[in-house]
Every structure is written in structure tokens, then in C-alpha cells.
């Protein structure tokens, strides 16, 4: 793929995929269960902490879990002979990916009002991104209309940025800006929905 081995092409995509799935599920599923089933969310909401502090705590917890899962994938990749460059920019992109999907987990968990709909959100939003956003193959092989949609999704830019950095290239400013924009927007959306519930 692009003059390199498929292993070195696919590992950055799998790291991005792992960051997305682990961070989203770590926050979204548990917070949705806490709100709708265990009814323990009220204890947090009446505590003397701000909505932004609550959301930041949840998002950072999901981010740490995503980072751990991503580092495990990287460790396995090196064990199987992948030759990747892992530097500060690489770790920053993984961090932003984990952060934004953990924030998406907060937004989804606080706005979706049933466990079935939460599962549907994962099926119709998270799962398609897993396969279409440059994880296993390049999106430019998709039909043009679909490719344009894929290009605005955050996982696509995470895969692009990680792949470029893993090959020893420079950070992609557009991808970094997209990830940062999504992270800020989703965090602010998470704070807003928590304030609405309070």
C-alpha cells in the first residue's frame, strides 16, 4: 500500500479505530446506564461541581482508557514486526482522537433515552466509521459521493494523520485542525447537554 507493507498501512488505522471504540464505549455505555438504569447520575449532578468539571472528568477517564488500548495495539504491532515512527505528534493525534470520541460518548449518553437507541447509535454511526474511514483501505477507492462524506468524519483524519506520522512524515495540519475542532465542539456540546439535564 503506497509503496509500503500493508501491516504498516493498517496499524495506524487500527490504532485510530481502537481509540475511537474504546473511548466512546468507556464513556457512552456506562454514562447511559448510569442515567437510565442505575439512576446514579443524579448523585453527580447534585454534587457541588460544575458541568464542565463533570464532563472533563468523564472525558479524560475515557481518553485514558482509549490511550491504553491504543498503546497495546502499538505494542502488538511492533511485536509482529511493524516499523512505525511514534513521536509526540503521533501521541497527540491519538490523544485528540480519544478525547473527541469520549466527548461524543457524553453527548450521546446524555441525549439518547433508551439502551436500544444507544446500541442503534453505535450501529449506524460508530460501526460505519470503523470500516469506511481509512482504517483498512484508502477512502479514495470509494465512490466520489461517499468519499466526500467520509472526508469530513474525524476518524478519517485520525487515520490520515497517524499514517503519515508513522511513516516518518510531517504532521498534517488540516487533519490536526479537524481533530482539534471536533474535540472542542464535542466537549462544549457535552457541557451544554449536562447543563440542560441539571
Helices and strands as residue ranges (DSSP letters): H 6-36, H 41-45, H 51-79, H 88-111, H 115-121, I 122-126, H 127-132, G 139-141, H 144-150, H 154-166, H 173-197
